[in-house]
């Protein structure tokens, strides 16, 4: 290798010494040394230029991969991807293990362990997710197969742990490359996470129809993709204490999911892969209905529609979401007569540099029930999360959130939260996990309306000061 590296220098020297002008003259030793030095410098400069070019190319390719990952990441991923949804995929050997999880400990130093405003509907962490979420995880096993006809099958099973129960959340099979006219269409049946678009920074599924049924995804027609399905809500018991003298603490059931249908059904649809100028457009339309498993006086119908406009640029992603629901909120499984809800939000992320980035969200949620206006209200929320990476491993994030729940009757509730987090992650960027997180959270909530309803007007303030450590990973 050393000889190979010296060869260009040697050839350059020989070429310089053997040129016509050089042969015709007699040179002093100083002149010869100068010629050799010039040739060596030229060869070394050319070699260094090639090295620099290779380094620049490698860095550019690495940056392109990072930018592509950032562009695709609109939310925190909490749903492992299916094992096979592409007809040209290489079948992996054995069983794939994927999932999402976060576990840690948090010390409560104030009135609330998790900062939240009463009456909030847009997310379990509507005031900000960082340093304000509990433990749990989703763990999936997937196996892919390829038939002699070229069709690619996959079988997926997932359990989750978000409470006292460990539940079966997925058990389905699917196939792609089945239709010659539509090789990308993915036909599936079983129990699955279904139509659950999620916002990461406030952990909100603005639609959610997890259940069991059948459908097709990515059916292409006229350059547009369609997802269509019929799904049923999974039966689950409501734990109640049984009134028995022999064992007064016995409960009727443990609260886990069953195997059958509850009686609430949904027809779901999504149109995607559309362009409106520089914007990407997605449209949703869902219809909910009940079977005779539901008592006749309780059967209702519901529908909802939604739209997502997003723009991906060199510096980040911006997205506008709107949803209107009739007789329901974010799921047509769950129905309330005369209820209408509207949800709208603007979210995105912006990259000042690779080391300095920010994520943000503005959200509005209107809840209105013509039959009973007691709980009618409007939610307003704002979250901003600036982030700075000191290197590929260490980063510091600061998240600030504010929320107001304005009731038509009885006043309003409002609050704020601030979290400072020091992180250790596998690579530079908000999309990379695993991550270790060490944080401190402070906040204050004033639930005036709740206090008035409960007759405790003098006790409306809830302060928070929590310290914690957590790991988070999707894989």
C-alpha positions as MATLAB code, in Angstrom:
seq = 'XXXXXXXXXXXXXXXXXXXXXXXXXXXXXXXXXXXXXXXXXXXXXXXXXXXXXXXXXXXXXXXXXXXXXXXXXXXXXXXXXXXXXXXXXXXXXXXXXXXXXXXXXXXXXXXXXXXXXXXXXXXXXXXXXXXXXXXXXXXXXXXXXXXXXXXXXXXXXXXXXXXXXXXXXXXXXXXXXXXXXXXXXXXXXXXXXXXXXXXXXXXXXXXXXXXXXXXXXXXXXXXXXXXXXXXXXXXXXXXXXXXXXXXXXXXXXXXXXXXXXXXXXXXXXXXXXXXXXXXXXXXXXXXXXXXXXXXXXXXXXXXXXXXXXXXXXXXXXXXXXXXXXXXXXXXXXXXXXXXXXXXXXXXXXXXXXXXXXXXXXXXXXXXXXXXXXXXXXXXXXXXXXXXXXXXXXXXXXXXXXXXXXXXXXXXXXXXXXXXXXXXXXXXXXXXXXXXXXXXXXXXXXXXXXXXXXXXXXXXXXXXXXXXXXXXXXXX';
ca = [
       0.000    0.000    0.000;
       2.883    2.384    0.780;
       4.456    1.734   -2.649;
       1.117    2.336   -4.334;
       0.734    5.668   -2.553;
       4.235    6.793   -3.617;
       3.826    5.758   -7.265;
       2.000    8.923   -8.449;
       4.723   11.082   -6.876;
       7.488    9.057   -8.563;
       5.813    9.224  -11.964;
       5.289   12.957  -11.592;
       8.987   13.460  -10.832;
      10.064   11.313  -13.789;
       7.711   13.176  -16.114;
       9.101   16.504  -15.000;
      12.739   15.383  -15.395;
      12.149   13.793  -18.783;
      10.337   16.655  -20.524;
      11.933   18.086  -23.678;
      12.971   21.362  -22.118;
      14.546   19.677  -19.120;
      16.665   17.212  -21.146;
      18.122   20.029  -23.260;
      19.630   21.826  -20.289;
      22.179   21.240  -17.596;
      20.718   21.761  -14.129;
      22.266   22.635  -10.875;
      21.333   20.596   -7.827;
      19.215   23.483   -6.520;
      17.250   23.591   -9.800;
      16.693   19.836   -9.720;
      15.517   20.038   -6.088;
      13.084   22.835   -7.008;
      11.663   20.817   -9.928;
      11.245   17.743   -7.728;
       9.639   19.772   -4.955;
       7.190   21.378   -7.399;
       6.238   17.991   -8.838;
       5.796   16.500   -5.374;
       3.620   19.431   -4.259;
       1.455   19.083   -7.375;
       0.985   15.333   -6.867;
       0.199   15.760   -3.185;
      -2.299   18.532   -3.964;
      -4.071   16.339   -6.513;
      -4.147   13.446   -4.055;
      -5.510   15.706   -1.294;
      -8.171   17.052   -3.668;
      -9.336   13.511   -4.386;
      -9.466   12.744   -0.660;
     -11.397   15.948    0.043;
     -13.812   15.157   -2.777;
     -14.434   11.689   -1.412;
     -15.008   13.061    2.094;
     -17.371   15.758    0.806;
     -19.310   13.163   -1.181;
     -19.619   10.884    1.851;
     -20.780   13.763    4.053;
     -23.274   14.863    1.401;
     -24.696   11.353    1.156;
     -24.930   11.109    4.957;
     -26.674   14.508    5.120;
     -29.080   13.484    2.359;
     -30.038   10.372    4.329;
     -30.587   12.453    7.464;
     -32.662   15.039    5.572;
     -34.739   12.274    4.019;
     -35.390   10.764    7.436;
     -36.367   14.171    8.847;
     -38.661   14.859    5.907;
     -40.474   11.572    6.389;
     -40.785   12.027   10.126;
     -43.880   14.048   10.855;
     -44.557   12.496   14.241;
     -43.027   10.382   16.896;
     -43.368    6.817   15.633;
     -45.407    4.603   17.939;
     -46.495    2.062   15.337;
     -44.012   -0.510   14.050;
     -44.293   -0.944   10.308;
     -45.723   -4.089    8.792;
     -43.221   -6.680    7.623;
     -44.231   -6.586    3.959;
     -45.879   -3.734    2.069;
     -43.675   -3.532   -1.021;
     -43.727   -6.032   -3.901;
     -39.993   -5.700   -4.544;
     -38.827   -6.136   -0.948;
     -36.207   -8.703   -0.013;
     -37.674  -11.287    2.354;
     -35.815  -11.065    5.684;
     -34.560  -14.252    7.282;
     -36.380  -15.442   10.376;
     -38.733  -13.372   12.539;
     -38.515   -9.587   12.799;
     -38.814   -7.942   16.208;
     -40.037   -4.336   16.156;
     -41.716   -2.003   18.588;
     -41.868    1.198   20.575;
     -41.314    1.628   24.307;
     -40.495    4.102   27.047;
     -39.872    3.356   30.706;
     -38.402    5.383   33.545;
     -38.923    6.916   36.974;
     -40.314   10.329   37.879;
     -40.245   12.011   41.281;
     -43.303   14.144   42.027;
     -42.533   17.306   43.913;
     -45.838   19.142   43.453;
     -49.584   18.664   43.097;
     -49.473   16.901   39.716;
     -47.174   14.142   38.536;
     -48.205   14.859   34.945;
     -49.152   18.415   34.050;
     -52.619   18.583   32.480;
     -55.578   20.925   32.198;
     -59.002   19.470   33.064;
     -61.348   19.100   30.106;
     -58.596   18.758   27.523;
     -59.497   16.588   24.553;
     -56.598   17.018   22.124;
     -54.016   14.610   23.426;
     -52.926   12.853   26.588;
     -50.067   15.375   26.758;
     -51.866   18.317   25.165;
     -49.778   20.829   27.094;
     -46.514   19.185   25.961;
     -45.191   15.651   25.844;
     -41.548   16.027   26.874;
     -41.092   14.964   30.515;
     -44.856   14.611   30.828;
     -45.737   11.039   29.849;
     -46.062    7.672   31.525;
     -44.441    4.315   30.895;
     -45.352    1.576   28.463;
     -44.528   -0.125   25.210;
     -45.648   -2.035   22.132;
     -43.751   -5.153   21.038;
     -44.294   -6.850   17.695;
     -43.168  -10.049   15.982;
     -43.483  -10.295   12.192;
     -42.758  -13.004    9.668;
     -42.684  -12.566    5.887;
     -43.187  -15.215    3.216;
     -42.947  -15.249   -0.574;
     -45.160  -17.506   -2.659;
     -44.195  -19.246   -5.874;
     -46.418  -16.772   -7.729;
     -44.384  -13.837   -6.366;
     -46.969  -12.693   -3.809;
     -45.429  -11.479   -0.541;
     -47.237  -12.324    2.697;
     -46.674  -11.205    6.255;
     -48.082  -12.241    9.627;
     -47.876   -9.811   12.552;
     -48.591  -10.159   16.269;
     -48.229   -7.365   18.841;
     -48.804   -7.003   22.553;
     -48.801   -3.715   24.427;
     -48.251   -2.650   28.031;
     -49.760    0.742   28.867;
     -51.447   -0.139   32.142;
     -52.037   -3.027   34.481;
     -53.004   -5.271   31.569;
     -50.908   -6.722   28.752;
     -53.204   -6.800   25.715;
     -53.116   -8.334   22.259;
     -53.242   -5.303   19.947;
     -52.344   -6.885   16.612;
     -52.947  -10.274   15.053;
     -53.315   -9.981   11.291;
     -52.030  -11.196    7.953;
     -51.559   -9.328    4.703;
     -50.368   -9.821    1.152;
     -48.955   -7.588   -1.564;
     -47.852   -8.160   -5.171;
     -51.043  -10.190   -5.495;
     -52.701   -8.335   -8.396;
     -50.817   -7.964  -11.681;
     -52.684   -4.740  -12.410;
     -51.973   -3.296   -8.954;
     -48.828   -4.861   -7.441;
     -48.516   -2.271   -4.648;
     -51.996   -2.959   -3.265;
     -51.816   -4.515    0.219;
     -54.761   -6.729    1.203;
     -55.106   -7.473    4.922;
     -57.468   -8.993    7.495;
     -57.352   -9.383   11.271;
     -56.766   -7.140   14.290;
     -54.566   -4.127   13.709;
     -53.743   -0.555   14.563;
     -56.040    1.125   12.107;
     -56.288    4.656   10.778;
     -54.584    6.314   13.727;
     -52.722    9.377   12.396;
     -50.776   10.774   15.328;
     -49.227   14.079   16.298;
     -46.033   13.528   18.214;
     -45.434   16.660   20.238;
     -48.817   16.413   22.031;
     -49.279   12.631   21.614;
     -52.709   12.951   19.983;
     -54.368   10.453   17.651;
     -56.679   12.847   15.850;
     -58.349    9.768   14.356;
     -58.281    6.278   15.847;
     -60.084    3.155   14.652;
     -58.004    0.338   16.097;
     -59.974   -2.873   15.756;
     -60.426   -6.016   13.733;
     -61.708   -6.335   10.200;
     -60.333   -6.266    6.657;
     -59.308   -3.831    3.972;
     -56.845   -2.781    1.304;
     -54.065   -0.181    1.432;
     -52.171    1.621   -1.337;
     -54.605    0.640   -4.090;
     -53.482    2.823   -6.995;
     -55.984    4.350   -9.399;
     -55.221    7.240  -11.699;
     -51.976    8.076   -9.908;
     -53.736    8.313   -6.524;
     -53.630    5.798   -3.667;
     -56.683    4.553   -1.764;
     -57.034    2.864    1.651;
     -60.465    1.332    2.345;
     -61.555   -0.938    5.212;
     -64.370   -2.147    7.419;
     -63.387   -2.560   11.066;
     -65.127   -3.415   14.324;
     -64.351   -2.173   17.808;
     -62.969   -4.977   19.987;
     -65.076   -6.004   22.961;
     -63.649   -5.160   26.373;
     -65.099   -5.427   29.832;
     -65.650   -2.635   32.310;
     -64.255   -3.774   35.681;
     -66.764   -3.408   38.497;
     -66.638   -4.501   42.142;
     -68.993   -7.423   42.727;
     -71.303   -7.199   45.697;
     -70.576  -10.510   47.367;
     -70.375  -10.947   51.131;
     -67.729  -13.624   50.807;
     -65.288  -11.488   48.831;
     -66.203   -7.801   48.700;
     -63.007   -6.933   46.807;
     -63.722   -9.246   43.873;
     -64.142   -7.508   40.509;
     -66.212   -8.630   37.570;
     -63.297   -8.691   35.087;
     -59.745   -7.444   34.682;
     -60.384   -4.951   31.905;
     -58.470   -6.686   29.134;
     -59.572   -6.883   25.495;
     -61.678   -9.785   24.353;
     -61.664  -11.682   21.060;
     -65.023  -10.685   19.603;
     -66.639   -7.573   18.184;
     -68.275   -5.050   20.481;
     -71.019   -4.101   18.019;
     -69.591   -0.734   16.917;
     -68.399   -0.675   13.292;
     -66.672    1.758   10.990;
     -66.213    2.124    7.242;
     -62.925    3.981    6.817;
     -61.262    5.488    3.775;
     -58.196    7.501    2.950;
     -56.988    9.052   -0.307;
     -53.282    9.932   -0.461;
     -50.421   10.412   -2.868;
     -52.006   13.616   -4.193;
     -50.247   16.874   -5.054;
     -51.656   20.407   -4.928;
     -48.818   22.411   -6.394;
     -45.920   22.015   -3.931;
     -48.224   20.570   -1.250;
     -49.053   16.967   -0.386;
     -52.751   16.280    0.222;
     -54.489   13.505    2.169;
     -58.264   13.126    2.568;
     -60.150   10.998    5.126;
     -63.824    9.980    5.248;
     -65.346    7.586    7.820;
     -68.807    6.316    8.665;
     -69.802    4.663   11.942;
     -72.755    2.393   12.639;
     -73.920   -0.221   15.175;
     -75.092   -3.807   14.903;
     -77.957   -5.445   16.805;
     -75.463   -6.324   19.509;
     -76.166   -2.769   20.693;
     -79.528   -2.049   22.288;
     -81.837   -0.428   19.737;
     -82.305    2.801   21.709;
     -78.527    3.219   21.915;
     -77.722    2.617   18.245;
     -76.377    5.677   16.483;
     -74.678    6.620   13.257;
     -71.689    8.921   12.991;
     -69.426   10.303   10.307;
     -66.294   12.352   10.038;
     -64.054   13.870    7.410;
     -60.510   15.174    7.534;
     -57.817   16.729    5.394;
     -54.048   17.088    5.728;
     -51.969   19.558    3.743;
     -48.212   19.286    4.186;
     -45.110   20.827    2.670;
     -41.625   19.387    2.887;
     -38.683   21.668    2.202;
     -34.933   21.649    2.646;
     -35.249   23.090    6.149;
     -38.193   21.121    7.489;
     -41.844   20.112    7.310;
     -45.085   22.021    7.928;
     -48.533   20.463    8.152;
     -52.132   21.697    8.506;
     -54.744   19.240    9.813;
     -58.523   19.734    9.878;
     -61.232   17.312   11.033;
     -65.002   17.586   11.399;
     -67.007   14.903   13.246;
     -70.750   14.441   13.618;
     -72.034   12.400   16.600;
     -68.414   11.599   17.450;
     -65.024   13.052   18.212;
     -61.827   11.363   16.963;
     -63.441    7.926   16.463;
     -66.776    6.972   14.880;
     -66.762    3.882   17.126;
     -67.652    6.113   20.082;
     -70.869    8.028   19.464;
     -72.748   10.785   21.280;
     -76.070   12.010   19.963;
     -76.109   15.632   18.733;
     -72.367   16.029   19.274;
     -70.226   17.880   16.730;
     -66.499   18.461   17.074;
     -63.965   20.395   15.035;
     -60.218   19.948   15.297;
     -57.616   22.064   13.519;
     -53.878   22.331   13.999;
     -50.679   23.656   12.494;
     -47.456   21.808   13.269;
     -43.980   21.418   11.926;
     -40.250   21.414   12.457;
     -37.530   23.746   11.213;
     -33.808   23.093   10.957;
     -31.672   26.212   11.403;
     -28.586   24.002   11.200;
     -28.094   20.282   11.720;
     -27.330   21.076   15.373;
     -30.097   23.630   16.039;
     -33.722   22.673   15.321;
     -37.197   23.462   16.610;
     -40.591   21.697   16.630;
     -43.909   23.480   17.180;
     -47.682   23.017   17.314;
     -50.782   25.213   17.446;
     -54.070   23.381   18.069;
     -57.783   24.212   18.337;
     -60.566   21.814   19.359;
     -64.267   22.704   19.561;
     -66.700   20.396   21.397;
     -70.413   21.202   21.028;
     -73.432   19.091   22.044;
     -76.864   20.458   21.046;
     -78.669   17.988   23.313;
     -76.674   18.904   26.430;
     -74.429   21.973   26.348;
     -73.160   21.556   29.924;
     -69.700   20.465   28.799;
     -69.420   22.521   25.607;
     -65.950   23.990   25.341;
     -63.072   25.054   23.157;
     -59.456   23.931   23.602;
     -56.533   26.159   22.636;
     -52.990   24.838   22.790;
     -49.488   25.924   21.841;
     -46.228   23.972   22.197;
     -42.695   24.865   21.107;
     -39.610   22.670   21.496;
     -36.180   24.146   20.583;
     -33.387   21.539   20.456;
     -29.604   21.779   20.298;
     -27.098   18.975   19.655;
     -23.666   19.451   21.165;
     -22.391   16.475   19.126;
     -23.710   13.209   17.655;
     -24.605   11.897   21.123;
     -25.535   14.721   23.512;
     -28.379   17.193   23.104;
     -30.402   19.652   25.188;
     -34.121   20.188   24.597;
     -36.438   22.811   26.087;
     -40.203   22.428   25.710;
     -42.762   25.097   26.635;
     -46.511   24.523   26.454;
     -49.679   26.472   27.174;
     -53.303   25.333   27.122;
     -56.688   26.871   27.754;
     -60.025   25.040   28.000;
     -62.783   27.634   27.659;
     -66.191   26.321   28.793;
     -69.469   27.940   27.730;
     -70.699   27.484   31.289;
     -68.672   27.945   34.462;
     -65.522   29.686   33.271;
     -62.315   28.136   32.002;
     -59.247   26.113   32.941;
     -55.736   26.944   31.822;
     -52.111   26.081   32.523;
     -48.493   26.055   31.394;
     -45.594   23.601   31.447;
     -41.825   23.929   30.982;
     -39.413   20.994   30.621;
     -35.622   21.017   30.333;
     -34.160   17.707   29.143;
     -30.579   16.518   28.697;
     -30.447   13.618   26.246;
     -28.087   10.886   25.104;
     -29.055    9.367   21.735;
     -27.720    7.080   19.029;
     -27.290    9.867   16.447;
     -27.899   13.569   15.818;
     -31.498   14.509   15.103;
     -34.946   14.422   16.773;
     -35.912   11.265   14.862;
     -33.110    9.071   16.193;
     -33.604    6.538   18.994;
     -32.711    4.844   21.357;
     -32.457    7.832   23.691;
     -31.760    8.307   27.383;
     -33.472   11.370   28.812;
     -32.810   13.210   32.094;
     -35.249   16.020   32.733;
     -36.903   18.456   35.102;
     -40.478   19.683   34.582;
     -42.287   22.619   36.137;
     -45.797   23.913   35.571;
     -48.943   25.443   36.972;
     -52.616   24.695   36.275;
     -55.662   26.721   37.321;
     -58.829   24.580   37.014;
     -61.374   27.256   37.933;
     -64.319   25.659   36.184;
     -63.621   22.248   37.735;
     -63.354   23.760   41.206;
     -66.671   25.577   40.842;
     -68.436   22.405   39.702;
     -66.982   20.476   42.648;
     -67.700   23.294   45.111;
     -64.025   23.907   45.950;
     -63.501   27.436   44.647;
     -60.667   28.050   47.092;
     -58.551   25.190   45.708;
     -58.041   25.797   41.994;
     -54.247   26.036   41.686;
     -52.162   22.933   40.992;
     -48.402   23.366   40.762;
     -45.871   20.862   39.481;
     -42.173   20.229   39.912;
     -41.007   16.816   38.738;
     -37.601   15.246   38.138;
     -37.173   12.106   36.072;
     -35.140    9.820   33.851;
     -36.462    7.767   30.958;
     -35.360    5.742   27.951;
     -37.283    5.779   24.697;
     -36.821    3.710   21.560;
     -38.545    2.658   18.379;
     -37.014   -0.153   16.435;
];
